[in-house]
Amino acid sequence: MTKEDSLDRYLAPGTMVRLRNPTDGEYEHGVVVHCWGDDDIDAYDCFVAFFGAEVPSRTPSDKPYVLRYAASSLQVTQPSPHALMLRDTVIEMKEHLEGLSGETDFDRGYAMAYDFATKTLKRQCDAFGLREDLGWMEPDVSKWLLDD
């Protein structure tokens, strides 16, 4: 596949995306169902369940339609639940780290684990096309998203 900093990237299932309709410029919103590296096109391909103008917050009134799109054609609107869970873990670790003195092996080991988790989160942000400055300290994940 291509480099992590390109638009061609793996999108985890559950990642909310949108796709601009070329005829009217309106966006269709959906959720990645499956994403895989396709050797035939040397890029990531995804099945996306599209709901139309917005993804419903409750049980949808209509069935979504599933279409296949290259990951590079999709714009992330909300990170996957996995990225959010990692963000929450990093936030919790940071809170615990503030209460440690750094004088014991446990404290130093915890600081190393926090550093590793933060680097992993930054790599995920890069891979998912999220902003480099993260904004992960606040619950509003819209700060994570790249601007158009």
DSSP file with accessible surface (Angstrom, degrees, kcal/mol):
  #  RESIDUE AA STRUCTURE BP1 BP2  ACC     N-H-->O    O-->H-N    N-H-->O    O-->H-N    TCO  KAPPA ALPHA  PHI   PSI    X-CA   Y-CA   Z-CA
    1    1 A M              0   0   76      0, 0.0    42,-0.1     0, 0.0     3,-0.1   0.000 360.0 360.0 360.0-178.6    0.0    0.0    0.0
    2    2 A T        -     0   0   67      1,-0.2    41,-0.0    40,-0.1    40,-0.0  -0.181 360.0 -63.4 -89.0-179.2    1.0    3.6   -0.1
    3    3 A K    >   -     0   0  156      1,-0.1     3,-1.5     2,-0.1    -1,-0.2  -0.205  43.9-117.6 -63.9 154.2    2.6    5.8    2.6
    4    4 A E  T 3  S+     0   0  115      1,-0.3   125,-0.2    -3,-0.1    -1,-0.1   0.790 111.7  59.2 -63.4 -27.6    0.7    6.5    5.9
    5    5 A D  T 3  S+     0   0  134    124,-0.0    -1,-0.3     2,-0.0     2,-0.1   0.520  90.1  89.7 -85.3   0.6    0.6   10.2    5.2
    6    6 A S  S <  S-     0   0   39     -3,-1.5   123,-0.1     2,-0.3    -4,-0.0  -0.374  93.5-106.6 -86.6 172.9   -1.3    9.8    1.9
    7    7 A L  S    S+     0   0  118     -2,-0.1     2,-0.9     1,-0.1    67,-0.2   0.704 102.5  87.9 -71.1 -19.3   -5.0    9.8    1.5
    8    8 A D        +     0   0   11     -5,-0.2     2,-0.3    64,-0.1    -2,-0.3  -0.728  63.0 135.9 -81.8 107.5   -4.8    6.0    0.9
    9    9 A R        -     0   0   17     -2,-0.9     2,-0.3    35,-0.1   119,-0.1  -0.981  60.4 -89.4-150.1 159.0   -5.0    4.6    4.4
   10   10 A Y        -     0   0   96     -2,-0.3     2,-0.6    25,-0.1    36,-0.1  -0.542  35.6-157.6 -70.3 132.2   -6.7    1.8    6.3
   11   11 A L        -     0   0    0     -2,-0.3     3,-0.1     4,-0.0   117,-0.0  -0.967  16.8-131.8-114.1 116.3  -10.0    2.9    7.8
   12   12 A A    >   -     0   0    6     -2,-0.6     3,-2.1     1,-0.1    20,-0.2  -0.323  33.3 -91.8 -65.8 145.5  -11.1    0.8   10.8
   13   13 A P  T 3  S+     0   0   50      0, 0.0    69,-0.3     0, 0.0    20,-0.2  -0.321 116.1  37.2 -54.6 138.5  -14.6   -0.6   10.8
   14   14 A G  T 3  S+     0   0   25     18,-2.6     2,-0.3     1,-0.4    19,-0.1   0.230  80.8 135.8  97.9 -11.9  -16.9    1.9   12.6
   15   15 A T    <   -     0   0    0     -3,-2.1    17,-2.6    17,-0.2     2,-0.4  -0.533  53.2-133.6 -69.1 127.9  -15.1    4.9   11.2
   16   16 A M  E     +AB  31  78A  55     62,-2.0    61,-3.0    -2,-0.3    62,-1.7  -0.728  34.1 172.9 -85.9 135.4  -17.7    7.5   10.1
   17   17 A V  E     -AB  30  76A   0     13,-2.5    13,-2.6    -2,-0.4     2,-0.3  -0.841  21.5-148.6-135.5 167.9  -17.0    8.9    6.7
   18   18 A R  E     -AB  29  75A  47     57,-2.1    57,-2.5    -2,-0.3     2,-0.4  -0.967   4.2-158.8-138.8 158.0  -18.6   11.2    4.1
   19   19 A L  E     -A   28   0A  27      9,-2.1     9,-2.5    -2,-0.3     2,-0.4  -0.999  19.6-128.3-138.7 128.2  -18.4   11.3    0.3
   20   20 A R  E     -A   27   0A 132     -2,-0.4     7,-0.2    53,-0.3     6,-0.1  -0.654  20.7-129.4 -81.0 129.7  -19.2   14.3   -1.9
   21   21 A N     >  -     0   0   42      5,-3.5     4,-2.3    -2,-0.4     5,-0.1  -0.656  13.6-147.6 -75.6 121.7  -21.6   13.6   -4.7
   22   22 A P  T  4 S+     0   0  126      0, 0.0    -1,-0.1     0, 0.0    -2,-0.0   0.779  90.6  53.6 -67.7 -21.4  -20.0   15.0   -7.8
   23   23 A T  T  4 S+     0   0  126      1,-0.1    -2,-0.0     3,-0.1    -3,-0.0   0.927 128.2  11.0 -81.2 -43.5  -23.2   16.0   -9.5
   24   24 A D  T  4 S-     0   0   94      2,-0.2    -1,-0.1    -3,-0.0     3,-0.1   0.485  92.2-124.1-115.1  -4.4  -24.8   18.2   -6.7
   25   25 A G     <  +     0   0   29     -4,-2.3     2,-0.1     1,-0.3    -2,-0.0   0.461  64.4 136.5  78.3  -1.3  -21.9   18.7   -4.3
   26   26 A E        -     0   0  128     -5,-0.1    -5,-3.5    -6,-0.1     2,-0.3  -0.427  52.7-119.4 -77.1 155.7  -23.9   17.3   -1.4
   27   27 A Y  E     -A   20   0A  48     -7,-0.2     2,-0.4    -2,-0.1    -7,-0.2  -0.744  13.9-153.7 -97.5 144.7  -22.4   14.8    1.0
   28   28 A E  E     -A   19   0A  56     -9,-2.5    -9,-2.1    -2,-0.3     2,-0.4  -0.950  18.3-147.4-110.3 135.3  -23.5   11.3    1.7
   29   29 A H  E     +AC  18  52A  42     23,-3.6    22,-3.0    -2,-0.4    23,-0.8  -0.829  27.5 148.1-108.8 143.4  -22.6   10.0    5.2
   30   30 A G  E     -AC  17  50A   0    -13,-2.6   -13,-2.5    -2,-0.4     2,-0.4  -0.898  39.4-108.7-156.4-175.2  -21.8    6.4    6.1
   31   31 A V  E     -AC  16  49A  33     18,-2.0    18,-2.7    -2,-0.3     2,-0.3  -0.991  34.5-114.5-129.6 131.6  -19.9    4.0    8.3
   32   32 A V  E     + C   0  48A   2    -17,-2.6   -18,-2.6    -2,-0.4    16,-0.2  -0.501  30.7 179.1 -66.4 127.1  -17.0    1.8    7.2
   33   33 A V  E     -     0   0A  77     14,-3.1     2,-0.3     1,-0.4    15,-0.2   0.796  67.8  -4.9 -96.0 -40.0  -18.1   -1.8    7.4
   34   34 A H  E     - C   0  47A  95     13,-1.5    13,-2.8   -22,-0.1    -1,-0.4  -0.983  59.0-170.5-156.7 143.2  -14.8   -3.4    6.1
   35   35 A C  E     + C   0  46A   6     -2,-0.3     2,-0.3    11,-0.2    11,-0.2  -0.999  13.5 167.6-139.0 139.1  -11.5   -2.2    4.7
   36   36 A W  E     - C   0  45A  59      9,-2.5     9,-2.9    -2,-0.4     2,-0.6  -0.979  41.3-101.8-148.7 157.2   -8.7   -4.2    3.1
   37   37 A G  E     - C   0  44A  35     -2,-0.3     2,-0.7     7,-0.2     7,-0.2  -0.750  35.8-153.7 -81.6 118.2   -5.6   -3.7    1.1
   38   38 A D  E >>> - C   0  43A  16      5,-3.1     5,-1.5    -2,-0.6     4,-1.1  -0.863   8.7-164.5 -99.0 110.9   -6.4   -4.6   -2.5
   39   39 A D  T 345S+     0   0  136     -2,-0.7    -1,-0.2     1,-0.2     5,-0.0   0.795  85.5  64.4 -65.1 -28.3   -3.3   -5.8   -4.4
   40   40 A D  T 345S+     0   0  155      1,-0.2    -1,-0.2     3,-0.1    -2,-0.0   0.861 118.6  23.7 -65.0 -35.0   -5.1   -5.3   -7.8
   41   41 A I  T <45S-     0   0   86     -3,-0.6    -1,-0.2     2,-0.2    -2,-0.2   0.411 101.1-129.4-108.4  -2.0   -5.3   -1.5   -7.3
   42   42 A D  T  <5S+     0   0   93     -4,-1.1     2,-0.3     1,-0.2    -3,-0.2   0.915  77.1  86.4  52.0  48.8   -2.4   -1.2   -4.8
   43   43 A A  E   <S-C   38   0A  16     -5,-1.5    -5,-3.1   -42,-0.1     2,-0.4  -0.954  87.0 -80.5-159.7 172.7   -4.6    0.7   -2.4
   44   44 A Y  E     -C   37   0A  56     -2,-0.3    27,-2.4    -7,-0.2    28,-0.5  -0.710  40.1-164.5 -87.6 137.7   -7.1    0.3    0.4
   45   45 A D  E     -CD  36  70A  11     -9,-2.9    -9,-2.5    -2,-0.4     2,-0.4  -0.901   6.1-164.1-119.0 149.0  -10.6   -0.5   -0.5
   46   46 A C  E     -CD  35  69A   0     23,-2.6    23,-2.5    -2,-0.3     2,-0.5  -0.983  22.1-141.0-137.7 146.1  -13.7   -0.2    1.7
   47   47 A F  E     -CD  34  68A  78    -13,-2.8   -14,-3.1    -2,-0.4   -13,-1.5  -0.921  31.6-169.0 -96.0 129.4  -17.3   -1.3    2.0
   48   48 A V  E     -CD  32  67A   0     19,-2.9    19,-2.3    -2,-0.5     2,-0.8  -0.982  21.3-141.0-125.6 131.0  -19.3    1.6    3.4
   49   49 A A  E     -CD  31  66A  11    -18,-2.7   -18,-2.0    -2,-0.4     2,-0.4  -0.828  27.6-157.5 -87.9 110.8  -22.9    1.5    4.7
   50   50 A F  E     -CD  30  65A   2     15,-3.1    15,-1.8    -2,-0.8   -20,-0.3  -0.751  21.8-179.9 -95.3 140.8  -24.3    4.8    3.5
   51   51 A F  E     -     0   0A  58    -22,-3.0     2,-0.4    -2,-0.4     3,-0.2   0.431  42.1-118.4-113.9  -9.0  -27.4    6.4    5.1
   52   52 A G  E    S+C   29   0A  17    -23,-0.8   -23,-3.6     1,-0.2    -1,-0.3  -0.867  80.6   3.5 109.1-134.7  -27.8    9.6    3.1
   53   53 A A  S    S+     0   0   85     -2,-0.4     2,-0.3   -25,-0.2    -1,-0.2   0.726 132.6   2.4 -67.7 -23.5  -27.5   13.1    4.4
   54   54 A E  S    S-     0   0  145     -3,-0.2    -1,-0.1   -25,-0.2   -25,-0.1  -0.989  73.2-107.9-158.8 155.6  -26.6   12.0    7.9
   55   55 A V        -     0   0   35     -2,-0.3   -25,-0.1   -25,-0.1    -5,-0.0  -0.762  45.1-120.8 -85.3 124.7  -25.9    8.9   10.0
   56   56 A P        -     0   0   47      0, 0.0    -1,-0.0     0, 0.0    -5,-0.0  -0.353   7.4-144.7 -67.4 147.4  -28.8    8.3   12.3
   57   57 A S  S    S+     0   0  124      2,-0.1     2,-0.2    -2,-0.0    -2,-0.0   0.652  84.9  30.1 -85.0 -15.6  -28.0    8.3   16.0
   58   58 A R  S    S-     0   0  208      1,-0.2     3,-0.1     0, 0.0     0, 0.0  -0.554 120.2 -36.4-124.0-167.0  -30.7    5.6   16.7
   59   59 A T  S    S-     0   0  136     -2,-0.2    -1,-0.2     1,-0.1    -2,-0.1  -0.313  72.8-116.4 -56.3 125.8  -32.1    2.7   14.7
   60   60 A P        -     0   0   52      0, 0.0    -1,-0.1     0, 0.0    -5,-0.0  -0.361   8.2-142.5 -68.9 146.2  -32.3    3.9   11.1
   61   61 A S  S    S+     0   0  116     -3,-0.1     2,-0.3     1,-0.1    -2,-0.1   0.807  89.1  39.2 -75.9 -28.8  -35.8    4.2    9.5
   62   62 A D  S    S-     0   0  126    -11,-0.1    -1,-0.1    -3,-0.0     0, 0.0  -0.904  94.7-104.1-119.7 151.1  -34.4    3.0    6.2
   63   63 A K        -     0   0  191     -2,-0.3    -2,-0.1     1,-0.1     2,-0.1  -0.470  39.4-120.1 -67.9 138.0  -31.8    0.3    5.4
   64   64 A P        -     0   0   44      0, 0.0     2,-0.4     0, 0.0   -13,-0.2  -0.375  20.9-127.2 -71.9 160.2  -28.4    1.6    4.5
   65   65 A Y  E     -D   50   0A  91    -15,-1.8   -15,-3.1    -2,-0.1     2,-0.5  -0.921  17.7-138.3-109.0 136.6  -27.0    0.8    1.1
   66   66 A V  E     +D   49   0A  83     -2,-0.4     2,-0.3   -17,-0.2   -17,-0.2  -0.852  26.8 173.8-101.5 125.0  -23.5   -0.7    1.0
   67   67 A L  E     -D   48   0A  69    -19,-2.3   -19,-2.9    -2,-0.5     2,-0.5  -0.896  29.2-120.8-126.9 159.6  -21.1    0.5   -1.6
   68   68 A R  E     +D   47   0A 125     -2,-0.3     2,-0.3   -21,-0.2   -21,-0.2  -0.872  37.5 163.6-105.0 127.0  -17.4   -0.1   -2.4
   69   69 A Y  E     -D   46   0A  82    -23,-2.5   -23,-2.6    -2,-0.5     2,-0.2  -0.991  42.6-104.1-139.4 149.7  -15.0    2.9   -2.5
   70   70 A A  E >   -D   45   0A  30     -2,-0.3     3,-1.8   -25,-0.2     4,-0.4  -0.475  33.8-124.6 -66.1 139.8  -11.3    3.4   -2.4
   71   71 A A  G >  S+     0   0    0    -27,-2.4     3,-1.6     1,-0.3    -1,-0.1   0.853 108.6  65.5 -57.1 -32.6  -10.3    4.7    1.1
   72   72 A S  G 3  S+     0   0   55    -28,-0.5    -1,-0.3     1,-0.3   -64,-0.1   0.720  96.8  55.6 -66.2 -17.6   -8.7    7.7   -0.6
   73   73 A S  G <  S+     0   0   52     -3,-1.8     2,-0.4     2,-0.0   -53,-0.3   0.547  94.9  84.2 -91.5  -4.1  -12.0    8.9   -1.8
   74   74 A L    <   -     0   0    6     -3,-1.6     2,-0.5    -4,-0.4   -55,-0.2  -0.775  65.7-147.8-103.8 141.6  -13.6    9.0    1.7
   75   75 A Q  E     -B   18   0A  52    -57,-2.5   -57,-2.1    -2,-0.4     2,-0.3  -0.922  21.6-125.5-108.1 126.6  -13.3   11.8    4.2
   76   76 A V  E     +B   17   0A  11     -2,-0.5   -59,-0.3   -59,-0.2    70,-0.2  -0.519  30.3 173.2 -70.6 129.8  -13.3   10.8    7.9
   77   77 A T  E    S+     0   0A  36    -61,-3.0   -60,-0.2     1,-0.4    -1,-0.2   0.628  73.4  11.9-109.0 -22.7  -16.0   12.6    9.9
   78   78 A Q  E    S-B   16   0A  72    -62,-1.7   -62,-2.0    66,-0.1    -1,-0.4  -0.926  83.1-114.3-153.7 131.6  -15.5   10.7   13.2
   79   79 A P        -     0   0    2      0, 0.0   -63,-0.1     0, 0.0    62,-0.0  -0.126  44.1 -89.2 -59.8 161.9  -12.7    8.4   14.2
   80   80 A S     >  -     0   0    0    -65,-0.1     4,-2.0     1,-0.1     3,-0.4  -0.243  36.7-108.0 -66.6 158.7  -13.4    4.7   14.8
   81   81 A P  H  > S+     0   0   76      0, 0.0     4,-2.4     0, 0.0     5,-0.2   0.837 120.1  61.0 -57.1 -29.2  -14.4    3.6   18.3
   82   82 A H  H  > S+     0   0  105    -69,-0.3     4,-2.2     2,-0.2     5,-0.2   0.916 104.2  46.7 -65.7 -42.8  -10.9    2.0   18.6
   83   83 A A  H  > S+     0   0    0     -3,-0.4     4,-2.5     2,-0.2    -1,-0.2   0.904 112.9  50.1 -65.4 -38.4   -9.2    5.3   18.2
   84   84 A L  H  X S+     0   0   29     -4,-2.0     4,-2.5     2,-0.2    -2,-0.2   0.894 109.2  51.6 -67.4 -37.0  -11.6    6.9   20.7
   85   85 A M  H  X S+     0   0  115     -4,-2.4     4,-2.2     2,-0.2    -2,-0.2   0.923 110.2  48.6 -66.2 -41.0  -10.9    4.1   23.2
   86   86 A L  H  X S+     0   0   31     -4,-2.2     4,-2.6     2,-0.2    -2,-0.2   0.924 110.0  52.4 -63.9 -41.3   -7.1    4.6   22.8
   87   87 A R  H  X S+     0   0   22     -4,-2.5     4,-2.5     1,-0.2    -2,-0.2   0.945 109.6  48.7 -58.5 -45.2   -7.6    8.4   23.4
   88   88 A D  H  X S+     0   0   80     -4,-2.5     4,-2.4     1,-0.2    -1,-0.2   0.889 110.1  52.0 -63.8 -36.5   -9.6    7.7   26.6
   89   89 A T  H  X S+     0   0   64     -4,-2.2     4,-2.7     2,-0.2    -1,-0.2   0.928 109.7  48.8 -64.3 -43.8   -6.9    5.3   27.8
   90   90 A V  H  X S+     0   0    0     -4,-2.6     4,-2.5     2,-0.2    -2,-0.2   0.922 111.0  50.3 -63.3 -41.9   -4.2    8.0   27.2
   91   91 A I  H  X S+     0   0   29     -4,-2.5     4,-2.1     1,-0.2    -2,-0.2   0.940 112.3  47.0 -61.7 -45.1   -6.2   10.6   29.0
   92   92 A E  H  X S+     0   0  113     -4,-2.4     4,-2.1     1,-0.2    -2,-0.2   0.917 111.7  50.7 -63.9 -41.6   -6.7    8.2   32.0
   93   93 A M  H  X S+     0   0   28     -4,-2.7     4,-2.6     1,-0.2    -1,-0.2   0.908 108.3  52.8 -62.4 -40.3   -3.0    7.3   32.0
   94   94 A K  H  X S+     0   0   63     -4,-2.5     4,-1.7     1,-0.2    -1,-0.2   0.913 107.4  51.6 -62.1 -41.7   -2.1   11.0   32.0
   95   95 A E  H  X S+     0   0  122     -4,-2.1     4,-0.6     1,-0.2    -1,-0.2   0.917 113.3  44.5 -62.0 -42.2   -4.3   11.7   35.0
   96   96 A H  H >< S+     0   0   97     -4,-2.1     3,-0.9     1,-0.2     4,-0.3   0.878 108.7  57.9 -68.8 -36.3   -2.7    8.8   37.0
   97   97 A L  H >< S+     0   0   45     -4,-2.6     3,-1.6     1,-0.2    -1,-0.2   0.864  96.8  62.0 -63.5 -34.4    0.8    9.9   35.9
   98   98 A E  H 3< S+     0   0  135     -4,-1.7    -1,-0.2     1,-0.3    -2,-0.2   0.791 102.3  52.6 -64.0 -24.9    0.3   13.3   37.4
   99   99 A G  T << S+     0   0   70     -3,-0.9    -1,-0.3    -4,-0.6     2,-0.3   0.502  92.7  92.5 -89.7  -1.9   -0.1   11.7   40.9
  100  100 A L    <   -     0   0   55     -3,-1.6    -3,-0.0    -4,-0.3     0, 0.0  -0.650  65.7-146.9 -95.4 150.6    3.2    9.7   40.6
  101  101 A S        -     0   0   76     -2,-0.3    -1,-0.1     1,-0.0    -4,-0.0   0.720  27.9-132.7 -85.9 -24.5    6.5   11.0   41.9
  102  102 A G  S    S+     0   0   38     -5,-0.0    -2,-0.0     2,-0.0     6,-0.0   0.562  78.3 109.2  82.3   7.6    8.7    9.3   39.3
  103  103 A E        +     0   0  154      4,-0.0     2,-0.2     5,-0.0    -1,-0.0   0.647  63.8  64.0 -92.3 -16.5   11.0    8.0   42.0
  104  104 A T  S  > S-     0   0   67      1,-0.1     4,-2.3     0, 0.0     5,-0.2  -0.663  86.4-115.3-106.5 164.3   10.2    4.3   41.8
  105  105 A D  H  > S+     0   0  127     -2,-0.2     4,-2.8     1,-0.2     5,-0.2   0.881 118.5  55.0 -61.6 -37.8   10.7    1.8   39.1
  106  106 A F  H  > S+     0   0  139      2,-0.2     4,-2.7     1,-0.2    -1,-0.2   0.941 107.5  48.8 -60.2 -46.7    6.9    1.5   38.8
  107  107 A D  H  > S+     0   0   13      1,-0.2     4,-2.2     2,-0.2    -2,-0.2   0.923 113.7  46.0 -59.6 -44.7    6.5    5.2   38.3
  108  108 A R  H  X S+     0   0  114     -4,-2.3     4,-2.1     2,-0.2    -1,-0.2   0.905 112.7  50.3 -66.9 -39.5    9.2    5.2   35.6
  109  109 A G  H  X S+     0   0   36     -4,-2.8     4,-2.3     2,-0.2    -2,-0.2   0.903 110.0  50.7 -63.9 -39.8    7.7    2.2   33.9
  110  110 A Y  H  X S+     0   0   47     -4,-2.7     4,-2.6     2,-0.2    -2,-0.2   0.917 108.7  51.8 -64.1 -41.1    4.2    3.8   34.0
  111  111 A A  H  X S+     0   0   38     -4,-2.2     4,-2.4     1,-0.2    -1,-0.2   0.897 109.5  50.0 -63.4 -38.1    5.7    6.9   32.4
  112  112 A M  H  X S+     0   0  138     -4,-2.1     4,-2.4     2,-0.2    -1,-0.2   0.911 110.3  49.9 -65.7 -41.4    7.3    4.8   29.6
  113  113 A A  H  X S+     0   0   45     -4,-2.3     4,-2.7     2,-0.2    -2,-0.2   0.909 110.4  50.4 -64.4 -39.7    3.9    3.1   29.0
  114  114 A Y  H  X S+     0   0   38     -4,-2.6     4,-2.6     2,-0.2    -2,-0.2   0.929 109.8  50.5 -63.4 -42.7    2.2    6.5   28.8
  115  115 A D  H  X S+     0   0   79     -4,-2.4     4,-2.3     1,-0.2    -2,-0.2   0.925 111.6  47.9 -61.2 -43.6    4.8    7.6   26.3
  116  116 A F  H  X S+     0   0  133     -4,-2.4     4,-2.4     1,-0.2    -2,-0.2   0.926 111.8  49.3 -63.1 -45.6    4.3    4.5   24.2
  117  117 A A  H  X S+     0   0   12     -4,-2.7     4,-2.4     1,-0.2    -2,-0.2   0.901 110.8  50.5 -62.8 -39.3    0.5    4.9   24.3
  118  118 A T  H  X S+     0   0   14     -4,-2.6     4,-2.5     2,-0.2    -1,-0.2   0.928 110.6  48.6 -65.5 -42.7    0.8    8.6   23.2
  119  119 A K  H  X S+     0   0  106     -4,-2.3     4,-2.3     2,-0.2    -2,-0.2   0.906 111.1  51.0 -64.1 -38.9    3.1    7.7   20.3
  120  120 A T  H  X S+     0   0   32     -4,-2.4     4,-2.4     2,-0.2    -2,-0.2   0.924 109.7  50.2 -63.4 -42.1    0.6    5.0   19.3
  121  121 A L  H  X S+     0   0    0     -4,-2.4     4,-2.4     1,-0.2    -2,-0.2   0.926 109.9  50.3 -62.8 -42.5   -2.3    7.5   19.4
  122  122 A K  H  X S+     0   0  105     -4,-2.5     4,-2.2     1,-0.2    -1,-0.2   0.909 109.6  51.1 -63.5 -39.3   -0.3    9.9   17.3
  123  123 A R  H  X S+     0   0  116     -4,-2.3     4,-2.8     1,-0.2    -1,-0.2   0.904 109.8  50.2 -64.2 -39.8    0.4    7.2   14.7
  124  124 A Q  H  X S+     0   0   49     -4,-2.4     4,-2.7     2,-0.2     6,-0.2   0.910 107.8  53.2 -64.5 -39.7   -3.3    6.4   14.6
  125  125 A C  H  <>S+     0   0    2     -4,-2.4     5,-3.4     1,-0.2     4,-0.4   0.925 111.8  45.8 -60.7 -42.3   -4.1   10.0   14.0
  126  126 A D  H ><5S+     0   0   70     -4,-2.2     3,-1.1     3,-0.2    -2,-0.2   0.938 114.3  47.9 -63.6 -46.8   -1.7   10.1   11.1
  127  127 A A  H 3<5S+     0   0   21     -4,-2.8    -2,-0.2     1,-0.3    -1,-0.2   0.864 114.6  45.2 -65.5 -34.8   -3.0    6.8    9.7
  128  128 A F  T 3<5S-     0   0   14     -4,-2.7    -1,-0.3    -5,-0.2    -2,-0.2   0.386 116.1-111.0 -92.0   4.4   -6.6    7.9   10.0
  129  129 A G  T < 5 +     0   0   18     -3,-1.1    17,-0.6    -4,-0.4    -3,-0.2   0.828  65.2 151.4  74.3  30.9   -6.0   11.4    8.5
  130  130 A L  B   < -E  145   0B   6     -5,-3.4    15,-0.2    -6,-0.2    -1,-0.2  -0.585  54.4 -80.5 -95.2 158.8   -6.6   13.2   11.8
  131  131 A R    >   -     0   0   63     13,-3.4     3,-1.2    -2,-0.2    -1,-0.1  -0.209  31.5-132.6 -59.5 145.3   -5.0   16.5   12.7
  132  132 A E  T 3  S+     0   0  164      1,-0.3    -1,-0.1    -3,-0.1     3,-0.1   0.823 103.1  63.7 -68.1 -32.5   -1.5   16.4   14.1
  133  133 A D  T 3  S-     0   0  106      1,-0.2     2,-2.2     2,-0.1    -1,-0.3   0.519  90.8-155.9 -76.2   2.6   -2.2   18.6   17.0
  134  134 A L    <   -     0   0   10     -3,-1.2    -1,-0.2     1,-0.2    -3,-0.2  -0.356  10.9-153.8  65.8 -73.2   -4.6   16.0   18.3
  135  135 A G    >   +     0   0   21     -2,-2.2     3,-1.3    -3,-0.1    -1,-0.2   0.736  47.7 140.6  70.8  18.6   -7.0   17.9   20.5
  136  136 A W  T 3   +     0   0   22      1,-0.3   -45,-0.1    -3,-0.2    -2,-0.1   0.532  48.9  76.7 -77.8  -3.0   -7.5   14.6   22.3
  137  137 A M  T 3  S+     0   0   96      3,-0.1    -1,-0.3   -46,-0.0    -3,-0.0   0.625  90.5  64.0 -80.4  -9.7   -7.6   16.2   25.7
  138  138 A E  S <  S-     0   0   93     -3,-1.3     5,-0.1     2,-0.2     0, 0.0  -0.899  82.9-130.3-115.3 146.0  -11.2   17.3   25.0
  139  139 A P  S    S+     0   0  112      0, 0.0     2,-1.1     0, 0.0    -1,-0.1   0.737  84.1  97.3 -66.1 -19.1  -14.2   15.1   24.5
  140  140 A D    >   -     0   0   81      1,-0.2     3,-1.4     2,-0.1    -2,-0.2  -0.547  55.2-172.4 -74.7 100.5  -15.2   17.0   21.3
  141  141 A V  G >>  +     0   0   23     -2,-1.1     3,-2.1     1,-0.3     4,-0.5   0.617  69.8  85.4 -73.8  -8.8  -13.7   14.8   18.7
  142  142 A S  G >4 S+     0   0   63      1,-0.3     3,-1.0     2,-0.2    -1,-0.3   0.809  80.5  65.9 -62.7 -23.0  -14.5   17.3   15.9
  143  143 A K  G <4 S+     0   0   73     -3,-1.4    -1,-0.3     1,-0.2    -2,-0.2   0.696  93.7  61.1 -68.8 -17.5  -11.2   18.9   16.8
  144  144 A W  G <4 S+     0   0    1     -3,-2.1   -13,-3.4    -9,-0.1    -1,-0.2   0.726  86.0  97.6 -75.7 -24.7   -9.5   15.8   15.6
  145  145 A L  B << S-E  130   0B  33     -3,-1.0   -15,-0.1    -4,-0.5     2,-0.1  -0.397  76.4-118.2 -79.7 143.9  -10.7   16.1   12.1
  146  146 A L        -     0   0   92    -17,-0.6     2,-0.1   -70,-0.2    -1,-0.1  -0.454  33.8-114.2 -69.2 146.3   -8.8   17.7    9.2
  147  147 A D              0   0  136     -2,-0.1    -1,-0.1     1,-0.1     0, 0.0  -0.480 360.0 360.0 -78.8 154.6  -10.4   20.8    7.7
  148  148 A D              0   0  131     -2,-0.1    -1,-0.1   -73,-0.0   -73,-0.0  -0.276 360.0 360.0 -63.8 360.0  -11.6   20.6    4.1
